[in-house]
Structure formats: C-alpha cells, structure tokens
Amino acid sequence: MFAHEAAVPYLEGERELVKSTPERPMAIEATAVDVRLLGGETFATRAGPMEAIHTPGHAPGHTSYYLPEADLLLTADALNVVEGELVGPREDATPDLETAWESVATLAERDVARTFCFHGGHVDAGTARIEDLLAER
C-alpha cells in the first residue's frame, strides 16, 4: 500500500476518518502502509513515469497523480466531472475547501490535456480548464 504520510494514521486505524461523525460513522479495515509518500515521488509505470502530487483538502493525505507521457492527470477527489465538464472540489465533500483550492493550483502547474476524476470519470480537459476554474473562483 502506498499512501501520503498524512493519510497513514487514518489508514492504519490510529485516527477516525475525517468525514466520520457520530451520526454517520465511517470505518475502514486498518491497513498497513508499505510506502509513505511526501509528494514529488516518481514511479515507473507501463504508461510512463507517474508523479505523486500531495493534494490535501478533500482529505489530509489526498494524493493525485500526473502521467506526462500519457498527457493525463489522475485527480481522485481533488476535481470532479459533472455532466461531462471538469469542475472544482465539491464543497459538501471537502472539509478544507481553501486548502483544496490551493491543491487545484498545484495541479494547474502540470501541462496536461486529459483528466480522470474519481467522481465523473474521464474528460478531455486539462491545464487550461483548471486555470479557468481558478480564475472563476
């Protein structure tokens, strides 16, 4: 298991998940983290090198991934696709919205044409659209 160091206490069961409340408890089975990421690490993949990018806001250890040779940004929950359009962080699912937007600015530093989000999937939109989102904010 690879995870950002800020996610380790949640994944290994030392802390409750950020979005867990008494009314809506959330639990995952504790999982040992084999490799702790800081952000900036690069891994070899079949699609070419993949850079880990620490993108907190949705969660303290949230991580996105950039594959420059594939012209692809994997944003997980940092961005979303709604009705085929790349949109910013969901306010209702982002405990630290200001930090989330700072993370979006970090993503805009990558030159990319395609984005894949956990919510909404793939969209042919990248750096230019991310910069627009920041300007519209």
C-alpha positions as CSV (number, residue, x, y, z in Angstrom):
1,M,0.0,0.0,0.0
2,F,1.3,3.4,-1.0
3,A,-0.1,6.5,0.8
4,H,0.8,10.0,1.7
5,E,2.2,10.3,5.2
6,A,-0.7,12.4,6.3
7,A,-3.1,9.5,5.4
8,V,-1.2,6.9,7.4
9,P,-2.9,7.4,10.8
10,Y,-6.3,7.0,9.2
11,L,-5.4,4.0,7.1
12,E,-3.6,2.2,9.9
13,G,-6.6,2.8,12.3
14,E,-4.9,5.2,14.6
15,R,-7.4,8.0,13.8
16,E,-11.0,8.2,12.7
17,L,-11.7,9.2,9.1
18,V,-12.1,13.0,8.7
19,K,-15.7,12.8,7.5
20,S,-16.7,10.3,10.2
21,T,-19.4,11.7,12.6
22,P,-21.4,10.1,15.4
23,E,-24.5,10.4,13.1
24,R,-22.6,8.9,10.1
25,P,-19.7,6.8,11.3
26,M,-17.3,5.7,8.6
27,A,-14.9,2.9,9.1
28,I,-12.3,1.0,7.0
29,E,-10.4,-2.0,8.0
30,A,-7.0,-0.9,9.3
31,T,-4.4,-1.5,6.6
32,A,-0.6,-1.3,6.9
33,V,1.1,1.3,4.7
34,D,4.2,-0.1,3.0
35,V,5.4,3.1,1.3
36,R,4.9,6.6,2.8
37,L,4.7,9.4,0.2
38,L,5.6,13.0,0.7
39,G,4.6,14.2,-2.8
40,G,7.0,14.6,-5.7
41,E,7.9,10.9,-5.9
42,T,8.0,9.4,-9.4
43,F,7.2,5.8,-10.2
44,A,7.8,3.8,-13.4
45,T,4.5,2.5,-14.9
46,R,3.5,1.0,-18.3
47,A,2.1,4.4,-19.2
48,G,5.4,6.1,-18.4
49,P,6.6,7.9,-15.3
50,M,3.9,8.8,-12.8
51,E,4.4,11.6,-10.3
52,A,2.7,11.6,-6.9
53,I,1.2,15.0,-6.0
54,H,0.1,15.8,-2.5
55,T,-3.3,17.5,-2.9
56,P,-4.9,17.9,0.5
57,G,-8.3,19.5,1.1
58,H,-10.7,16.6,0.5
59,A,-8.6,14.7,3.0
60,P,-5.3,15.5,4.7
61,G,-3.3,12.8,2.8
62,H,-5.2,13.1,-0.6
63,T,-2.9,12.4,-3.5
64,S,-3.2,12.9,-7.2
65,Y,-1.0,11.5,-9.9
66,Y,0.5,13.0,-13.1
67,L,1.5,10.9,-16.1
68,P,3.2,13.3,-18.5
69,E,3.8,10.8,-21.3
70,A,0.1,9.8,-21.2
71,D,-0.9,13.5,-21.0
72,L,-3.1,12.5,-18.1
73,L,-3.9,13.8,-14.6
74,L,-5.5,11.4,-12.1
75,T,-7.1,13.8,-9.6
76,A,-9.1,11.3,-7.5
77,D,-11.4,13.7,-5.4
78,A,-9.4,16.9,-6.0
79,L,-11.5,17.7,-9.0
80,N,-14.8,16.3,-10.4
81,V,-16.6,15.8,-13.7
82,V,-20.2,16.8,-13.7
83,E,-22.3,16.3,-16.9
84,G,-19.1,16.0,-18.9
85,E,-17.4,19.1,-17.6
86,L,-14.4,19.4,-15.3
87,V,-15.4,21.2,-12.1
88,G,-13.7,22.1,-8.8
89,P,-13.8,20.5,-5.4
90,R,-17.3,19.6,-4.0
91,E,-18.0,21.9,-1.1
92,D,-20.2,19.3,0.6
93,A,-17.4,16.7,0.4
94,T,-14.4,18.8,1.1
95,P,-13.6,19.6,4.8
96,D,-10.9,22.1,4.0
97,L,-12.0,23.9,0.9
98,E,-9.3,26.6,1.0
99,T,-6.6,24.0,1.0
100,A,-8.4,22.1,-1.7
101,W,-8.2,25.1,-4.0
102,E,-4.5,25.5,-3.2
103,S,-4.2,21.9,-4.4
104,V,-6.0,22.7,-7.6
105,A,-3.5,25.5,-8.2
106,T,-0.7,22.9,-7.7
107,L,-2.4,20.7,-10.3
108,A,-2.5,23.6,-12.7
109,E,1.3,23.6,-12.7
110,R,1.3,20.4,-14.8
111,D,0.9,20.5,-18.6
112,V,-2.0,18.1,-19.3
113,A,-4.9,17.7,-21.7
114,R,-6.9,14.9,-20.1
115,T,-8.1,14.4,-16.6
116,F,-9.6,11.4,-14.8
117,C,-11.6,12.0,-11.6
118,F,-13.0,9.5,-9.1
119,H,-16.4,11.2,-9.4
120,G,-17.4,11.6,-13.0
121,G,-14.5,9.8,-14.8
122,H,-12.6,10.9,-17.8
123,V,-12.8,14.3,-19.5
124,D,-10.7,15.8,-22.4
125,A,-9.9,18.9,-20.3
126,G,-6.7,19.7,-18.5
127,T,-4.5,22.6,-17.6
128,A,-6.4,25.3,-19.5
129,R,-9.7,24.3,-17.8
130,I,-8.1,24.0,-14.4
131,E,-6.7,27.5,-14.8
132,D,-10.2,28.7,-15.8
133,L,-11.6,27.1,-12.6
134,L,-9.1,29.0,-10.5
135,A,-9.9,32.3,-12.3
136,E,-13.7,31.7,-11.9
137,R,-13.4,31.1,-8.2
